[in-house]
Amino acid sequence: MDLLRFYLNGKPREIDFCCPDSPPLSCSVLHYLRRYEKMTGTKEVCGSGDCGACTVIVAEKDEVTDTEKWFTADSCLLRLPQLHGKHLLTIEAPDKYMNTTPVRDAFLRERASQCGVCSPGMVLSAYNHVKNNLPLNREEIKRSLSGNLCRCTGYQSIMDAVLSLDSQPGFQAGGEEPLDFPQVEKRMHAFIKGENVYLLPLCLEEFFIARRQYPGARIASGFTGSCMDHKGSVIDISRVRELLQVSVSEFGISLGAACNYETMKKELGPHFPHIIPYLDSFASLQVRHQASLGGNIADGSPVGDTMPLCLALDAVCVACGPEGTRRIKADLFTTGYRKVDLLPDELLMAVVFPFPEKGTHFFAHKQSRRKNMDISSVSFAAAIRLEGRTCTSVRLAYGGMAPVPARAMHTERFLKGKVFSRANCRKASAFIEKDFTPISDIRGSAAYRIDVARNMLLMLYESITGKDD
């Protein structure tokens, strides 16, 4: 049994979960701050990672470069044991560790705060933007603040406040004192409270030991999906080094299953430019820092946004178990509603994305009730290779149209070998009803989904040709 060790705003914290008055293992960082630390600057609103009012900054030490890495996170989704070995910074942090005073002053000067509920999260997201040396232009600021919602002041004054930081002489986030980090042993850590255990393995060998000892424990990484409300035992794989590896070969890119979506965007973006806005639409920046590639795929959800990408790009899922590794084509990985081709003792280790052949065009789009950061009504990814104007290879994948993410095989067969024209895309769209029989639910009727799926083919045409004729 281990003690949980982390720093909070420059001060060390140590939690013994065996103590009767200690928080539960499933305690969120938000709940811990407000109830146990009596720090109410971090606001509680949605409780599900949608609004950003509870934004905090987490800093961790990169042992390879000996530098600090800072990122924003929704504290309502962050589990307390995830802070082990890290430094948590909230809006109450002293300026010597995180100089937010110029940001706060800018918000006051531009009247960017009214009720104040969103302001602490907004200030921290703005500060982290400057801290990470991101450009102070509207597009980049909008990207950094996309996970912070304001319901009263409006965003113009908030944008003006952040833009004004560029003209403040002497303001430079990151000039503060270096942060302290607790010394923790480089081995699996176990936190125990009552009958529940929270395990943090650092390698696959430790993971399989934990799995044998606690076969009923839930495997989790970012706690942003189906694990969000889990109260029992957990094996947290977010620090398993083999699951964080990124490797590039002449054939493609292999991303570890525990890589988050910002890593995915960084690695795949140069090869598939359309993937950047598509990944940005998945979730807020805070959630993309926490959510993992493998978690979204292994969940087997019909509206998971990652699998259509994998299907369109002909990706390969790599499973690992006590007997070794196994490669599974993305087309075969999801076997049914929330069912995937993993044996009971296997774990999704990596996803391999082949480099596109010359002449291949990629497009992806997500349609949801809210423009971004919402569960998809329909998601779409396509890879088409053209020789001249002729389609020589076609892969069209949809989410939200069937019990599993799936390719539109009839539609693909119609387009292959034909001239890539708007007229042929219109004709191809008639085959969508042969490929899918979607359901009606709160996110859209069956007829709506069919219409959206058809229109996405026309969006594909316009994206590739630049024509809207």
C-alpha positions in Angstrom: 0.0 0.0 0.0 1.3 3.5 -0.9 0.6 7.0 0.2 -0.6 9.4 -2.5 1.9 12.2 -2.9 1.6 15.4 -4.9 2.0 19.2 -4.6 -0.9 21.7 -4.4 0.0 25.3 -5.2 3.5 24.9 -4.0 2.7 22.8 -0.8 3.2 19.1 -0.4 0.3 16.8 0.1 0.2 13.3 1.4 -2.9 11.2 1.6 -3.3 7.8 3.4 -6.5 6.3 1.9 -6.6 3.9 4.9 -7.6 6.7 7.2 -11.3 6.8 7.9 -11.6 10.5 7.0 -9.7 10.3 3.8 -11.4 10.8 0.4 -12.6 7.7 -1.5 -10.4 6.4 -4.3 -13.0 7.6 -6.9 -12.9 11.1 -5.5 -12.6 13.7 -8.2 -10.0 16.5 -7.9 -12.8 19.0 -7.9 -14.6 17.3 -5.0 -11.3 17.0 -3.1 -10.5 20.7 -3.5 -13.9 22.0 -2.5 -14.7 19.6 0.3 -11.3 18.5 1.8 -9.2 21.6 1.1 -12.0 24.1 1.4 -10.8 25.8 -1.8 -13.8 27.0 -3.6 -12.1 29.0 -6.4 -12.5 26.0 -8.7 -16.2 26.0 -9.6 -18.6 23.1 -9.9 -21.2 23.3 -12.7 -21.7 20.5 -15.1 -19.6 17.7 -13.4 -19.1 16.0 -16.8 -16.3 17.9 -18.5 -18.5 20.0 -20.7 -18.2 23.6 -19.3 -14.6 24.1 -18.1 -15.6 26.0 -14.9 -13.6 23.5 -12.9 -10.4 23.9 -15.0 -7.1 23.4 -13.2 -3.5 23.1 -14.4 -1.5 20.0 -13.9 2.3 20.1 -14.1 4.5 17.1 -14.4 8.2 16.5 -14.8 9.6 15.2 -18.0 12.4 13.0 -16.8 14.0 12.8 -20.3 14.3 16.6 -20.8 14.2 17.6 -17.1 11.5 20.2 -18.0 8.1 20.9 -16.7 5.0 20.1 -18.8 1.9 22.1 -18.0 -1.6 21.3 -19.3 -5.2 22.2 -18.4 -7.6 19.6 -17.2 -11.2 19.4 -16.0 -11.0 18.6 -12.3 -14.4 17.0 -12.3 -13.1 14.2 -14.5 -9.6 14.0 -12.9 -9.4 11.2 -10.3 -7.4 12.1 -7.2 -4.9 9.2 -7.5 -4.0 10.6 -11.0 -2.1 13.4 -9.3 0.5 11.0 -7.8 4.0 12.5 -8.4 2.6 15.7 -10.0 1.9 19.3 -9.1 -1.7 20.7 -9.1 -2.2 24.4 -9.6 -5.5 26.2 -9.0 -6.8 29.7 -9.3 -5.6 30.2 -5.6 -1.9 29.5 -6.5 0.5 32.2 -5.4 2.0 34.4 -8.1 5.5 33.1 -7.4 4.4 29.7 -8.8 1.8 30.9 -11.3 1.6 34.6 -12.0 -2.1 35.0 -13.0 -2.4 38.6 -11.7 -1.8 40.2 -15.2 -4.5 37.9 -16.6 -7.0 38.7 -13.9 -6.3 42.4 -14.3 -6.9 42.1 -18.1 -10.3 40.4 -17.4 -11.2 43.3 -15.0 -10.0 46.0 -17.5 -12.0 44.5 -20.4 -15.0 43.7 -18.2 -14.7 40.0 -19.1 -16.4 38.7 -16.0 -19.9 39.1 -14.9 -21.3 36.3 -12.6 -17.8 35.0 -12.2 -18.5 31.3 -12.3 -16.5 30.7 -15.5 -13.8 33.2 -14.8 -11.4 31.1 -12.7 -11.3 28.4 -15.5 -11.1 31.1 -18.2 -8.1 32.7 -16.4 -6.2 29.4 -16.1 -6.8 28.5 -19.7 -5.6 31.9 -20.8 -2.6 31.7 -18.6 -1.7 28.2 -19.8 -2.0 29.5 -23.4 0.7 32.1 -22.7 2.8 29.7 -20.5 3.1 27.3 -23.4 4.2 30.1 -25.8 1.2 29.8 -28.1 0.5 32.7 -30.5 -1.8 35.5 -29.1 -4.1 35.6 -32.1 -7.8 35.0 -32.2 -7.7 31.6 -33.8 -5.2 30.1 -31.3 -6.9 31.8 -28.3 -10.2 30.4 -29.4 -8.7 27.0 -29.6 -7.3 27.2 -26.1 -10.6 28.6 -24.6 -12.8 26.2 -26.5 -13.5 24.1 -23.5 -14.6 27.1 -21.3 -18.2 28.2 -21.6 -19.5 31.6 -20.5 -23.3 32.1 -20.2 -23.5 35.8 -19.4 -20.7 38.1 -20.4 -20.2 36.8 -23.9 -16.9 35.9 -25.5 -15.9 39.2 -27.2 -14.7 40.8 -23.9 -13.0 37.6 -22.9 -11.2 37.4 -26.2 -10.2 41.1 -25.9 -8.8 40.5 -22.4 -6.5 37.7 -23.6 -5.5 39.6 -26.7 -4.5 42.5 -24.5 -1.8 40.4 -22.8 0.3 40.8 -25.9 0.7 44.5 -25.3 1.4 44.3 -21.5 5.1 45.1 -21.0 7.0 42.7 -18.8 4.3 40.0 -18.7 5.8 36.6 -19.3 4.1 33.5 -18.0 6.7 31.0 -16.9 9.1 33.4 -15.2 8.1 32.1 -11.8 10.0 29.9 -9.4 10.5 26.2 -10.6 7.9 23.9 -9.2 8.6 21.1 -6.7 7.6 17.5 -7.4 7.4 14.7 -4.9 9.9 11.9 -5.1 8.1 8.7 -6.0 9.6 5.3 -6.7 9.7 4.1 -10.3 7.4 1.1 -9.8 3.7 0.2 -9.7 1.9 2.1 -7.0 -1.2 0.8 -5.2 -3.7 2.8 -3.2 -6.2 0.9 -1.1 -9.4 1.9 0.6 -11.7 -0.7 2.0 -12.3 -3.4 -0.6 -11.2 -1.2 -3.5 -7.8 -0.7 -5.0 -6.3 1.9 -7.4 -3.3 0.6 -9.3 -0.8 2.6 -11.3 1.5 0.2 -13.3 4.4 1.7 -15.2 5.0 -1.1 -17.7 3.2 -4.0 -19.3 4.8 -6.5 -17.0 3.3 -4.7 -14.0 0.0 -4.4 -15.7 -0.4 -8.1 -16.2 0.6 -8.8 -12.6 -2.1 -6.3 -11.5 -4.6 -8.0 -13.8 -3.9 -11.4 -12.4 -4.2 -10.2 -8.8 -7.4 -8.1 -9.5 -9.2 -9.6 -12.4 -12.4 -7.7 -11.7 -10.7 -4.3 -11.6 -11.8 -1.8 -14.3 -9.1 -0.9 -16.8 -9.1 2.9 -17.4 -6.9 5.7 -18.7 -8.5 9.1 -18.9 -11.8 8.7 -17.1 -13.6 10.8 -19.8 -15.9 8.1 -21.2 -17.6 5.0 -19.9 -15.3 4.9 -16.8 -16.4 8.3 -15.7 -18.8 7.1 -12.9 -17.0 3.9 -12.0 -16.6 3.6 -8.2 -14.9 0.2 -7.8 -11.3 -1.0 -8.3 -9.2 0.5 -11.1 -6.1 -0.4 -13.0 -5.0 3.0 -14.4 -2.9 2.3 -17.6 -2.2 6.0 -18.4 1.5 5.7 -17.3 2.3 2.3 -18.9 5.4 3.3 -21.0 4.8 0.8 -23.8 1.3 2.3 -24.3 2.7 5.8 -24.6 5.3 5.0 -27.3 5.1 6.7 -30.7 7.2 5.2 -33.5 7.5 6.2 -37.1 8.6 3.8 -39.9 8.6 4.0 -43.7 5.2 2.4 -43.6 3.4 4.5 -41.1 2.9 5.8 -37.5 2.3 3.6 -34.5 0.6 5.4 -31.6 0.4 3.8 -28.2 -3.1 3.2 -26.9 -2.6 5.5 -23.9 -1.6 8.5 -26.1 -4.0 11.4 -25.6 -5.7 13.2 -28.5 -3.3 16.1 -28.5 -0.5 13.6 -29.1 -2.6 12.0 -31.9 -3.1 15.4 -33.5 0.5 16.3 -33.3 1.7 13.0 -34.9 -1.0 12.5 -37.5 -1.7 16.1 -38.4 1.2 16.7 -40.8 0.2 13.6 -42.8 -3.6 14.1 -42.7 -4.3 17.9 -42.3 -8.1 17.4 -42.1 -7.6 15.4 -38.9 -6.8 18.5 -36.9 -10.2 20.2 -37.0 -11.9 16.8 -36.7 -10.0 16.0 -33.5 -10.6 19.5 -32.2 -14.3 18.8 -32.6 -14.1 15.6 -30.4 -13.9 17.4 -27.1 -12.4 20.4 -25.3 -8.7 20.9 -25.0 -9.0 19.9 -21.3 -10.6 16.6 -22.3 -8.2 16.0 -25.2 -5.4 16.2 -22.6 -6.9 13.4 -20.7 -8.8 11.1 -23.2 -6.9 8.3 -24.8 -6.8 6.9 -28.3 -7.2 3.3 -27.0 -10.0 4.1 -24.6 -12.2 5.5 -27.3 -11.6 2.5 -29.6 -11.8 -0.3 -27.0 -15.0 1.1 -25.7 -16.7 -0.2 -28.8 -19.2 2.6 -29.0 -21.2 3.1 -32.2 -20.7 6.9 -31.9 -17.0 6.7 -31.0 -15.3 9.3 -33.2 -11.9 7.5 -33.6 -12.9 4.3 -35.3 -14.2 5.9 -38.5 -10.7 7.4 -38.8 -9.2 4.0 -38.3 -11.5 2.4 -40.9 -10.9 5.1 -43.5 -7.1 5.0 -43.0 -7.0 1.1 -43.0 -5.4 1.2 -39.5 -4.3 -1.9 -37.6 -5.0 -2.5 -33.9 -2.2 -4.2 -32.0 -3.4 -6.3 -29.0 -1.0 -7.7 -26.4 -1.4 -10.5 -23.9 0.7 -12.9 -21.8 1.4 -14.9 -25.0 2.6 -12.0 -27.1 1.1 -9.5 -29.6 -1.7 -9.9 -32.2 -2.5 -7.6 -35.1 -6.2 -6.9 -36.0 -7.4 -5.0 -38.9 -9.6 -2.0 -37.8 -12.4 -3.5 -40.0 -12.5 -6.5 -37.8 -11.8 -5.0 -34.4 -15.3 -3.9 -33.4 -17.4 -7.1 -33.4 -20.7 -5.8 -32.1 -22.4 -3.1 -30.0 -19.7 -2.2 -27.4 -17.8 -5.5 -28.2 -14.3 -5.7 -29.5 -11.9 -8.4 -30.6 -9.9 -8.6 -27.4 -9.4 -11.8 -25.4 -10.1 -11.6 -21.7 -6.4 -11.4 -20.9 -5.5 -9.0 -23.7 -5.0 -5.2 -23.8 -5.1 -2.8 -26.8 -1.4 -1.8 -27.0 -1.2 0.5 -30.1 -2.8 1.5 -33.3 -0.8 1.7 -36.5 -1.8 4.2 -39.2 -0.3 3.5 -42.6 1.0 6.4 -44.6 -1.3 7.3 -47.5 -0.4 6.3 -51.0 0.4 9.0 -53.5 -2.8 10.7 -54.8 -4.8 9.8 -51.6 -7.1 12.5 -50.3 -8.4 12.4 -46.7 -11.5 14.1 -45.2 -13.3 13.8 -41.9 -16.3 15.6 -40.4 -18.4 15.3 -37.3 -22.1 16.3 -37.0 -23.6 16.8 -33.6 -26.3 18.8 -32.0 -23.7 21.2 -30.6 -21.1 22.3 -33.0 -18.2 20.9 -31.0 -17.6 18.8 -27.9 -20.7 16.8 -28.1 -21.6 13.2 -28.8 -21.9 12.7 -32.6 -25.1 12.3 -34.5 -23.0 11.1 -37.4 -19.3 11.0 -37.9 -17.5 10.5 -41.2 -14.0 9.8 -42.4 -13.0 9.1 -46.0 -9.8 8.3 -47.9 -10.0 8.4 -51.7 -7.1 7.9 -54.1 -7.4 9.6 -57.5 -5.5 8.9 -60.7 -6.3 11.9 -62.7 -10.0 12.2 -62.0 -10.7 8.5 -61.5 -11.3 6.9 -58.1 -8.9 4.0 -57.8 -9.4 3.4 -54.1 -12.3 4.4 -51.9 -12.8 4.0 -48.1 -15.9 5.6 -46.6 -16.5 5.1 -42.9 -19.3 6.3 -40.7 -20.1 6.4 -37.0 -23.6 6.7 -35.6 -25.2 4.9 -38.5 -25.2 1.3 -37.2 -24.6 -0.7 -34.0 -20.8 -0.4 -34.8 -18.8 2.1 -36.8 -18.7 0.7 -40.3 -17.7 1.3 -43.9 -20.3 2.1 -46.6 -19.4 -0.8 -48.8 -22.2 -0.4 -51.5 -21.3 3.3 -51.8 -17.6 2.5 -52.1 -18.2 0.0 -54.8 -20.3 2.5 -56.8 -17.6 5.2 -56.7 -14.6 3.0 -57.4 -13.4 3.2 -61.0 -15.7 6.2 -61.8 -14.8 9.8 -62.4 -14.8 11.7 -59.2 -17.5 14.3 -59.9 -20.3 15.9 -58.0 -22.8 14.1 -60.2 -21.3 10.7 -59.3 -21.1 11.6 -55.6 -24.8 12.4 -55.7 -25.5 9.1 -57.4 -23.4 7.3 -54.8 -25.3 8.9 -51.9 -28.4 6.9 -53.0 -26.6 3.8 -51.8 -26.3 5.0 -48.2 -29.7 3.5 -47.4 -28.4 0.1 -48.7 -25.4 0.4 -46.4 -27.1 1.5 -43.2 -30.4 1.4 -41.3 -29.8 3.9 -38.5 -32.0 4.3 -35.5 -33.8 7.4 -34.2 -32.8 8.7 -30.8 -32.2 12.0 -29.0 -29.4 13.0 -31.3 -31.3 12.6 -34.5 -33.9 10.7 -36.4 -33.1 7.9 -38.8 -34.1 10.0 -41.7 -31.9 12.9 -40.5 -28.9 10.6 -40.2 -29.4 9.3 -43.8 -29.6 12.9 -45.1 -26.5 13.9 -43.2 -24.6 10.9 -44.4 -25.5 11.7 -48.0 -24.5 15.3 -47.6 -21.2 14.3 -46.2 -20.3 12.8 -49.6 -20.9 16.1 -51.2 -18.8 17.8 -48.5 -16.0 15.3 -49.4 -16.2 16.3 -53.0 -16.1 20.0 -52.2 -13.2 19.5 -49.8 -11.1 17.7 -52.4 -12.0 19.7 -55.5 -12.6 23.1 -53.9 -15.8 23.4 -55.9 -19.3 23.9 -54.6 -21.0 23.7 -58.0 
